[in-house]
């Protein structure tokens, strides 16, 4: 037994206090399934579609990557990188839907559904873009400011859920089928006008196609994960760890 008055007791107590102070927030969890690069999107309703839409959708809680998958991450897992623009922190592109799906599965995740992607992108907003009704270059790379190329992920301001590049940089594959053909891609890209970056915009693409303006991010279901939900920060002032 260690008595409270002994030097050993005081040393052990001080060590435990320092451990809890120095550990990053979220490092102590009830499970080992708390990926630090993902954000938990709470269960609940959201407005689906255009501004002032009356379509309300309910989704269970899920997690989604804070960043688009980078070339470094993709190459480490898939041992290949077909991207047109090269750079370890650039979003991977020229990946078809099957390759995106396989990558997510290999890292214990999956592609987000279209509804999950839209709820995560809007982050509680009901405006054309997740930051407001007018284009704001502080939040997205698009045709007028990209210099005709992709950019390292996380350089622009995040949305209110702490997610980066949900508009612009590269379009993103989703798991959902488009009603006309192919799969749904969302988000707009570096080569598109600002109109294409609106949170409700959607286009189809055949899953076999590879484009230098289409990438992806992964998601996963949240049943077993014990981490706090994404904070709702108006204006998205969070700073990217990659900047």
N, C-alpha and C positions, 0 to 999 in steps of 0.2 A: 504494500500500500504506500502511495506517495502522499505525504502530509503537505497541506497547503503552505506551510511555512518553510519548507525545504527548498534549496536552490534548484534541485532537479524538477520539482513540481512547477516552479515558476518558469523554468526554461521550456518545459513541454507545453505549458499553457501559451507562452509567447509564440512558440513555433506554430501551434494550431491557429492562432489568430492571424499570423502572417500568411499562412497558406490560404485562408479564406479571403484575406484582403487582396492578395496578388493574383488569385485565379480570375480569369476573365468572366464577365457576366455570362451565364448560361453554361459554364463548364461543369457545374454540378447538376446532374439530372437524374431522374428516376430510371432512365434507360440509357443505353449506349447508342440510341438511334436519333440523336439530335444533331443533324448536319448543320454546321455553322454557316454554310454558304446558301442556305435556303431560308425562306420566310414562311411562317405558318399563316394561312388565310383562314379565318374563322368561319364556321358554318353560318349560313344565313342567306337571306334574299339579296338580290342585286337587280338593277334595271338593265335589261339586255337589249341591245340594239341601239338605234339612233337616240340623240338627245330628245328628251320628253317622250320617249317610248312608254307605252303602258304594259309592256311585256315584263313581268316579274318572274325571275327564276330563283329556285332554291338550290344550293349546293352544300354538300357535307364539307367539313373541314379538309384542307389539303395543304401540302407544301409545294413550293415552286422555287426554282433556282433564282437567286438574286441577280445573276448575270447570265448573258448568253454563253453557251459553251464555247470556250476558247480553243484555238488550234493546239495549244499545249496540252490541254485536258484531253482533247479528242485523240491526238496522236499517241499519247501515253497509253490509252486504253485500246484503240483500234489499230495501232501500228501503221497508220496511213494518214496522209493529209493532202487532199486534192485542191485545197483552197487556191484561188487565183491571186489574192492579196496575201502575202506571207508575213507572219509575225506571231510570236507565241501568245500574246495577249489580244490579238485580233480575233473576232468571232470566226469560228470555222464556217466555211461556206462551200458551195459545190458538193454538198452532201444530199443524197436523195432521202426520201422518207424512210426507207427501209434501214439505211445506215444510221439515221437519227434514232429510230426506234431501237435498233440493236445496241447503240451506245448507251442509251438510257437504261436498258435492261441489264447491261453488263455492270453498271454502277449501282444496281439495286433500285432503279427509279423507272419512270415511264414518261412518255410524252403527255403533256396536258391535253385535256379535251378542249374544244373550242370555247365552251362556256367557262371552264376554269381559267383559261388564258384571258378571256375578256374581263371576268370579275377581278382577276389579279391586276390587269392593266388599268382598269378604271379606278380601282382603289377608293371606292365610295363616291366617285365623282359622277355628275350627270351633265357633263359639258362635252364639246366636240373632242377635245384632247383632255388627258387626265390632269392637266394644269390649268385649263381654262378654254375659252372659245377662240382664242387667237394663237397663231403659231408663236412660239417662244424658243429661240435658238439655244437657250440655256438647257433645254431638256432633250433635244433630239438632233441626230444627224440626218440630213435630207439633201435633196438635189441642190439646193441653193447654198449650202454651207459645208458640204462634205469633201469638196475637192475631187469628186468622182472616185471615191475610194471608201473602204471601211475604216473604222477607227478602233483603238483599243477599248474593250468593254469598260463601262463604268466611268467614263469621262464626263458625261452629262449628268445633270441633277436627276435623282431618283423620283419615283412617284411617292404618294403618301404611304404606301406599304413598304417602302425601302427597296423597290425593284428598279433596276437600271435598264435603259435601252428598250423599254416596252413599246416605244415608238422610234422608228428609224434604225439606222445602222444596217441590220439585215431583217428581212421578213423571217418569220418563225413557223416551222411546221407544227401542226397540232395533230392529235390522234383522230380527229373527227373527219368523217366523210362529207364532201360537198354535195349538195343536192343535184348538181349538174353532172359532175364527174370529178374523180380524183379526191385529193385531201384539201382541207382548209389550211391556208397560211394566213398569218395575221401580223400586223404591226408596221408595215411599210419598210422602206430601206433607204440607203444612201443615194440611190439613183431615182427615187420617186419624189414628186412634188409634195408639198405639205398636206394637200388634201388626202393623200393616201395614208397619212399617219394618224388620222382620226381613229379614236378608240374602237369604233364600231365597224371599221372597214375590214372586208374579208374578200379573198380571192381564192379560186381553185387552182390546184396544180396536180398534174399526174405524179404519182409517187415515185416513178422511175427517173424523173427529171432532176438534173443538177444545175443550179444557177449560182453565179458569183454574187448574188444578192439575197440568198436564202440560207438561213442557219436554223438554230433551234435552242431551246432550253428544256430542262427536264422538270418533272413533277413527281409527287408520290402521295399516296393516301396517308392520312394522319392519325389512324386509329391508335397506334402504339407509341406515338411520339409525344414527349412531355417537354414542350418548350413554349415560351410566351408567344402570343399572337403578334403579328406585325403591328408596329405602332402606327397610328394615324397622324402623320405630321403634315399639317397644311403647308404647302409650298415646297416640300421635299428638300430640306436643307442638309440632309445627311451627306457625309463625304465618303466617296468611294475608297475602299482600301487599296485599290489599284492605281489611284491617281497620284 
